[in-house]
Amino acid sequence: MPLFFNPLEAAAHRLSIVPPMFDYFGALGLHAIIAAARTGIFDALSERPRTGGELATDLGLDPRRTEALLRALTGLGYLRARGGRYRLARTARLWLTTGSPTSLVAALEFWERTACVIWPRLEEAIRDGSPPTPFYALLESDPALARSFHAWTAALAGRQAAATARAVPVPRDAGHVLDVGGGHGLFSVELLRRHPGLRATVVDLPHGLESAADHPRLTLRPASFLEDDLGHGYDVVLLFNIVHGLSDEETARLFPRLAAALNPGGTIVVGDQFGDSLMPGRASRALLHLLDLNYLAAVGGRVRTFREVAALLRTAGFRRIRHRRPLGSPATELAVARTPTHPPPPRT
Ligand SMILES: C[S@@+](CC[C@H](N)C(=O)[O-])C[C@H]1O[C@@H](n2cnc3c(N)ncnc32)[C@H](O)[C@@H]1O
């Protein structure tokens, strides 16, 4: 929530004079922005400032409850109020209106379900280590959730793809990129824009490809990267935001298959959040640890450190492992590695 303590409030929290209510209220705040997005309040205010009464009439809402919601959203920092009229704060205009290129509105359902369906099972998982309901299998049987989840990953990628593509080392003579679990395909499309001689194949489950980008040099291949043949002869493999959803065993099985799919001297680029380096600062670290817990609760995965990813890559035969932090891509760092130019001779 775009809400900042004044010095008195900060002191009251630091000294524990007030109870730590922001976690409870954070959950309520999520429902407040969902209600405002779904009733059309954010979109209506993006056209022009209005009073609560005008909004209630225009959108067919209950006037008293609308006014209460508007006050709560103003308190949370999403709206500004002056002379009885409400207007959008910059953060709501950027992230919570449907017309914004950075809109997260389509992803609200995914977060609603994450908070209301997935996280309530956390206690059980912590007690007995019970595995989460397989998230991607759940998406297979729940098209609305799948659409919302993929809208979320596409929104994040849309913000970061250009910066990330600049940091991906594509050899001059590279011909073919494999984008493993590439879903929306936006990272591939950005690489295709930068490298006119390149083509790319996105492998993802059928629901992941439903709203994928369209590009003449982009092939969409519905398949499971855990079970199906991935082809071969690739110069670059992208593995973006995949490893955090896999167990060590799954990663240890996948990496050698990717090494085999690459040409000798080919490049693998693992894009993810790395626990040992991302986002300095106390609040950012708290978010990273919550994200780690979310991966655990949702997919049985976790945030790994760069060192852990590098060790898994090394075991799979990758060499020249480097760490890159693309500027302008705060949520994705890269582990870049190469397959040996000459594969080791077969053992006799
Ligand atoms: C967190 S999203 C990452 C999407 C994209 N790479 C990005 O970074 O924005 C994980 C993707 O992996 C796909 N996926 C998960 N399990 C898969 C599997 N076994 N085979 C193929 N795709 C899978 C999901 O459908 C989803 O698109």
The ligand as an SDF file (V2000), in Angstrom:
LIG
                    3D

 27 29  0  0  0  0  0  0  0  0999 V2000
    6.1920  -17.8400  -13.3340 C   0  0  0  0  0  0  0  0  0  0  0  0
    5.6870  -18.1410  -14.9620 S   0  0  0  0  0  0  0  0  0  0  0  0
    7.0390  -17.4230  -15.8900 C   0  0  0  0  0  0  0  0  0  0  0  0
    6.6350  -16.9890  -17.2710 C   0  0  0  0  0  0  0  0  0  0  0  0
    7.7550  -16.2680  -18.0210 C   0  0  0  0  0  0  0  0  0  0  0  0
    8.8910  -17.1340  -18.2510 N   0  0  0  0  0  0  0  0  0  0  0  0
    8.1670  -15.0340  -17.2500 C   0  0  0  0  0  0  0  0  0  0  0  0
    9.2560  -14.9980  -16.6950 O   0  0  0  0  0  0  0  0  0  0  0  0
    7.3760  -14.0930  -17.2130 O   0  0  0  0  0  0  0  0  0  0  0  0
    5.9910  -19.8790  -15.1620 C   0  0  0  0  0  0  0  0  0  0  0  0
    5.6000  -20.3850  -16.5180 C   0  0  0  0  0  0  0  0  0  0  0  0
    5.9740  -21.7480  -16.6270 O   0  0  0  0  0  0  0  0  0  0  0  0
    4.9190  -22.4620  -17.2160 C   0  0  0  0  0  0  0  0  0  0  0  0
    5.0300  -23.8650  -16.7830 N   0  0  0  0  0  0  0  0  0  0  0  0
    4.9220  -24.3580  -15.5220 C   0  0  0  0  0  0  0  0  0  0  0  0
    5.1330  -25.6810  -15.5170 N   0  0  0  0  0  0  0  0  0  0  0  0
    5.3900  -26.0380  -16.8010 C   0  0  0  0  0  0  0  0  0  0  0  0
    5.7030  -27.2730  -17.4390 C   0  0  0  0  0  0  0  0  0  0  0  0
    5.8000  -28.4060  -16.7530 N   0  0  0  0  0  0  0  0  0  0  0  0
    5.9250  -27.2500  -18.7810 N   0  0  0  0  0  0  0  0  0  0  0  0
    5.8210  -26.1020  -19.5030 C   0  0  0  0  0  0  0  0  0  0  0  0
    5.5330  -24.9000  -18.9330 N   0  0  0  0  0  0  0  0  0  0  0  0
    5.3270  -24.8660  -17.6090 C   0  0  0  0  0  0  0  0  0  0  0  0
    3.6760  -21.7630  -16.7130 C   0  0  0  0  0  0  0  0  0  0  0  0
    2.5420  -22.0270  -17.5120 O   0  0  0  0  0  0  0  0  0  0  0  0
    4.1160  -20.3030  -16.7730 C   0  0  0  0  0  0  0  0  0  0  0  0
    3.8860  -19.7340  -18.0260 O   0  0  0  0  0  0  0  0  0  0  0  0
  1  2  1  0
  2  3  1  0
  2 10  1  0
  3  4  1  0
  4  5  1  0
  5  6  1  0
  5  7  1  0
  7  8  2  0
  7  9  1  0
 10 11  1  0
 11 12  1  0
 11 26  1  0
 12 13  1  0
 13 14  1  0
 13 24  1  0
 14 15  1  0
 14 23  1  0
 15 16  2  0
 16 17  1  0
 17 18  1  0
 17 23  2  0
 18 19  1  0
 18 20  2  0
 20 21  1  0
 21 22  2  0
 22 23  1  0
 24 25  1  0
 24 26  1  0
 26 27  1  0
M  CHG  2   2   1   9  -1
M  END
$$$$
